């Protein structure tokens, strides 16, 4: 499989020597996903997923990677492969402490199924945990009870679960990267919040609202956006497990938010009146 690291995600070009940084990454795990597990030796219609031409669906594995950039000209005697320094494994170990996680899933219904000859079962997996075909996976009730789908009288088949719904439980252990997920979730929420407010304004425009109503709505939207941006809960990365990239990206986010000014969220017509 292939994993692509985009430069804009691991570096930040800037004239500010403190804010800008060259490509850096890890030490952190990079997961690999490829085409479906039910592959064929003859022809795989989703083989392009194994080469980064799309988001893979089946877990293949992961590797621990660290990337750093050194400025200056490279010499002919530079070694491409060199042994690890004795202190480097100890520096990486702090990023590998794991926590136990338990996932409980309940299936409500299964419709529009095309399979009619063989029994159907559903599997819940995270990485290699829950993959019943993996020799390294620990036994766990991660699959539903196999059963035949029932014809729905039209075109498809459905699972005859009735009032008894199948449930699965998945136990796994992962490195604690909660601080990264919280920062990402905050930014995703901000994007969805802004999209929702803009959609409300566009709905008023389509309804041929009066100009003063549109202006009042825009003022409220800009005010809410400004207050939301100024109160984003972007906490500093965890000092024990955060990498250099985590600290660099946190500094960029704080700098970007600090560039916003109250006037940037003022209705254009009001700006002209102030002048």
C-alpha positions as CSV (number, residue, x, y, z in Angstrom):
1,X,0.0,0.0,0.0
2,X,1.0,3.6,-0.3
3,X,0.6,6.5,2.1
4,X,1.1,10.1,1.0
5,X,2.2,12.8,3.4
6,X,1.2,16.3,2.1
7,X,3.8,19.0,2.7
8,X,1.2,21.5,3.9
9,X,0.4,19.1,6.7
10,X,3.9,18.6,8.0
11,X,5.5,22.0,7.2
12,X,4.6,25.7,7.3
13,X,6.4,28.2,5.0
14,X,6.6,31.6,6.6
15,X,9.0,34.6,6.6
16,X,8.7,34.4,10.4
17,X,11.7,32.3,11.5
18,X,9.9,31.3,14.7
19,X,6.5,30.5,13.2
20,X,7.6,28.8,10.0
21,X,9.1,25.3,10.1
22,X,10.5,22.8,7.6
23,X,9.0,19.3,7.1
24,X,8.8,17.4,10.4
25,X,6.8,14.4,11.5
26,X,6.6,12.0,14.5
27,X,7.7,9.9,15.9
28,X,4.2,8.7,15.2
29,X,2.5,5.7,13.6
30,X,1.3,5.9,10.0
31,X,-1.5,3.4,9.2
32,X,-1.8,1.7,5.9
33,X,-5.2,0.8,4.2
34,X,-5.7,-0.9,0.9
35,X,-8.3,-2.6,-1.2
36,X,-10.9,-5.0,0.2
37,X,-9.7,-8.0,2.1
38,X,-11.7,-10.3,-0.2
39,X,-9.1,-9.8,-3.0
40,X,-8.7,-12.0,-6.1
41,X,-5.6,-13.3,-7.6
42,X,-7.0,-12.9,-11.1
43,X,-8.4,-9.3,-11.0
44,X,-8.8,-6.7,-8.3
45,X,-11.1,-3.8,-9.4
46,X,-10.0,-1.7,-6.4
47,X,-6.2,-2.3,-6.8
48,X,-5.6,1.4,-7.2
49,X,-6.5,1.8,-3.5
50,X,-3.2,0.0,-2.8
51,X,-1.3,2.9,-4.5
52,X,-2.7,5.9,-2.7
53,X,-5.2,6.7,-5.5
54,X,-8.1,6.9,-3.0
55,X,-8.8,6.1,0.6
56,X,-8.3,2.4,1.4
57,X,-10.8,0.4,3.3
58,X,-9.0,-2.7,4.6
59,X,-6.3,-2.3,7.3
60,X,-2.8,-3.5,6.2
61,X,-0.6,-2.4,9.1
62,X,1.3,0.5,10.4
63,X,4.9,1.8,10.8
64,X,6.5,4.1,13.3
65,X,8.0,7.1,11.4
66,X,10.0,10.2,12.3
67,X,10.9,12.8,9.7
68,X,13.2,15.8,10.2
69,X,14.8,18.3,7.9
70,X,18.4,19.3,8.0
71,X,19.5,22.5,6.2
72,X,22.6,22.6,4.1
73,X,24.2,20.8,1.1
74,X,24.3,17.0,1.2
75,X,27.7,15.4,0.9
76,X,28.7,12.4,-1.1
77,X,29.6,10.6,2.0
78,X,26.2,11.1,3.7
79,X,24.8,7.7,4.7
80,X,21.3,6.9,3.7
81,X,21.0,4.2,6.4
82,X,22.7,4.6,9.8
83,X,22.3,2.8,13.1
84,X,20.1,4.3,15.8
85,X,21.7,6.3,18.6
86,X,21.4,4.5,22.0
87,X,19.2,7.4,23.3
88,X,16.8,7.5,20.4
89,X,14.8,4.3,21.4
90,X,14.3,5.9,24.8
91,X,13.0,9.1,23.3
92,X,10.5,7.2,21.2
93,X,9.2,5.0,24.1
94,X,7.2,7.9,25.7
95,X,5.1,8.0,22.6
96,X,4.2,4.3,22.8
97,X,2.4,4.1,26.1
98,X,-1.0,2.5,25.4
99,X,-4.5,2.8,26.9
100,X,-7.3,0.2,26.7
101,X,-10.4,1.1,24.8
102,X,-13.7,-0.8,24.6
103,X,-16.2,-0.4,21.8
104,X,-19.8,-1.7,22.0
105,X,-21.9,-1.7,18.8
106,X,-25.5,-2.7,18.2
107,X,-26.9,-3.4,14.8
108,X,-30.5,-2.1,14.3
109,X,-31.2,-3.3,10.8
110,X,-29.5,-4.5,7.6
111,X,-31.3,-3.7,4.3
112,X,-30.6,-3.6,0.6
113,X,-28.4,-6.7,0.7
114,X,-27.5,-8.4,-2.6
115,X,-26.1,-11.6,-1.2
116,X,-28.7,-14.4,-1.3
117,X,-26.7,-17.7,-1.6
118,X,-24.3,-17.5,1.4
119,X,-24.8,-16.5,5.0
120,X,-24.1,-12.9,5.9
121,X,-22.2,-11.6,8.9
122,X,-21.0,-8.1,9.9
123,X,-17.7,-7.4,11.5
124,X,-16.5,-4.4,13.5
125,X,-12.8,-3.8,13.5
126,X,-10.4,-1.1,14.5
127,X,-7.0,-1.6,12.8
128,X,-6.2,-5.2,13.2
129,X,-8.4,-5.6,16.3
130,X,-11.5,-7.5,15.5
131,X,-10.2,-8.9,12.2
132,X,-11.0,-12.6,12.5
133,X,-8.8,-13.5,9.6
134,X,-5.6,-12.0,11.2
135,X,-3.4,-14.4,13.0
136,X,-2.3,-11.6,15.4
137,X,-5.8,-10.6,16.3
138,X,-7.0,-11.6,19.7
139,X,-10.3,-13.6,19.9
140,X,-13.2,-11.3,20.5
141,X,-17.0,-11.2,19.7
142,X,-16.5,-8.7,16.9
143,X,-18.8,-10.3,14.4
144,X,-22.5,-10.9,14.3
145,X,-24.0,-14.4,14.1
146,X,-24.0,-15.6,10.5
147,X,-27.5,-16.0,8.9
148,X,-29.1,-15.9,5.6
149,X,-30.7,-12.7,4.3
150,X,-34.5,-12.8,3.5
151,X,-36.0,-11.5,0.2
152,X,-37.8,-8.2,0.7
153,X,-40.3,-8.9,-2.0
154,X,-38.9,-6.4,-4.4
155,X,-35.3,-6.5,-5.4
156,X,-33.0,-6.8,-2.3
157,X,-32.7,-8.9,0.8
158,X,-32.6,-7.9,4.5
159,X,-31.4,-9.4,7.7
160,X,-34.2,-11.2,9.7
161,X,-33.1,-9.8,13.1
162,X,-36.6,-8.8,14.3
163,X,-36.7,-7.6,17.9
164,X,-33.4,-9.4,18.8
165,X,-30.6,-7.1,17.6
166,X,-27.0,-8.5,17.4
167,X,-24.3,-6.8,19.4
168,X,-20.6,-6.9,19.3
169,X,-17.8,-5.9,21.7
170,X,-14.4,-4.9,20.6
171,X,-11.4,-4.5,23.0
172,X,-8.3,-2.7,21.7
173,X,-5.2,-0.9,23.0
174,X,-3.9,2.3,21.4
175,X,-1.6,5.2,22.1
176,X,-3.4,8.1,23.8
177,X,-3.8,10.8,21.1
178,X,-6.8,12.5,22.6
179,X,-5.3,15.9,22.4
180,X,-5.0,15.6,18.6
181,X,-8.5,14.4,18.2
182,X,-9.9,17.2,20.4
183,X,-8.1,19.9,18.4
184,X,-9.3,18.4,15.1
185,X,-12.8,18.0,16.3
186,X,-12.8,21.6,17.4
187,X,-11.8,22.8,14.0
188,X,-14.3,20.6,12.3
189,X,-17.0,21.9,14.5
190,X,-16.0,25.5,13.6
191,X,-16.2,24.7,9.9
192,X,-19.6,23.2,10.3
193,X,-20.8,26.1,12.5
194,X,-19.7,28.6,9.8
195,X,-21.3,26.6,7.0
196,X,-24.6,26.5,9.0
197,X,-24.7,30.2,9.5
198,X,-23.9,31.0,5.9
199,X,-26.6,28.6,4.8
200,X,-29.1,30.4,7.0
201,X,-28.1,33.7,5.4
202,X,-28.4,32.2,1.9
203,X,-31.9,30.9,2.8
204,X,-33.0,34.4,3.6
205,X,-31.7,35.7,0.3
206,X,-33.6,33.0,-1.6
207,X,-36.7,34.0,0.3
208,X,-36.3,37.6,-1.0
209,X,-35.9,39.0,2.5
210,X,-35.8,42.7,2.8
211,X,-32.4,44.4,2.9
212,X,-32.5,45.4,6.5
213,X,-33.4,41.8,7.5
214,X,-30.4,40.5,5.5
215,X,-28.2,43.1,7.2
216,X,-29.4,42.2,10.7
217,X,-28.9,38.5,9.9
218,X,-25.4,39.2,8.6
219,X,-24.5,41.2,11.7
220,X,-25.7,38.4,13.9
221,X,-23.8,35.8,11.9
222,X,-20.6,37.8,12.0
223,X,-21.0,38.5,15.7
224,X,-21.5,34.8,16.4
225,X,-18.5,33.8,14.2
226,X,-16.2,36.3,16.0
227,X,-17.3,35.1,19.5
228,X,-16.9,31.5,18.5
229,X,-13.4,32.0,17.0
230,X,-12.2,34.0,20.1
231,X,-13.4,31.3,22.4
232,X,-12.2,28.2,20.6
233,X,-10.9,25.7,23.3
234,X,-7.6,25.0,21.6
235,X,-5.6,23.6,24.5
236,X,-1.8,23.2,24.3
237,X,-0.6,19.7,23.3
238,X,0.2,17.2,25.9
239,X,3.8,17.8,27.0
240,X,4.6,14.1,27.6
241,X,3.4,12.6,24.3
242,X,3.2,15.5,21.9
243,X,5.7,15.7,19.0
244,X,7.5,18.7,17.6
245,X,4.9,18.8,14.8
246,X,2.1,19.0,17.4
247,X,3.7,22.1,19.0
248,X,4.4,23.7,15.7
249,X,0.9,23.3,14.4
250,X,-0.5,24.6,17.7
251,X,1.6,27.7,17.4
252,X,0.3,28.3,13.8
253,X,-3.3,27.9,14.9
254,X,-2.9,30.3,17.7
255,X,-1.2,32.8,15.5
256,X,-3.9,32.5,12.8
257,X,-6.6,33.1,15.3
258,X,-4.7,36.1,16.7
259,X,-4.8,37.7,13.3
260,X,-8.5,38.1,13.4
261,X,-9.8,41.5,14.5
262,X,-13.3,42.7,15.4
263,X,-13.4,44.8,12.3
264,X,-13.0,41.7,10.1
265,X,-16.4,40.6,11.3
266,X,-18.2,43.9,10.7
267,X,-20.7,44.3,7.8
268,X,-19.0,46.0,4.8
269,X,-21.6,48.7,4.7
270,X,-21.0,49.6,8.3
271,X,-17.3,49.8,7.6
272,X,-17.9,52.5,5.0
273,X,-20.1,54.4,7.3
274,X,-17.3,54.5,10.0
275,X,-15.0,55.9,7.5
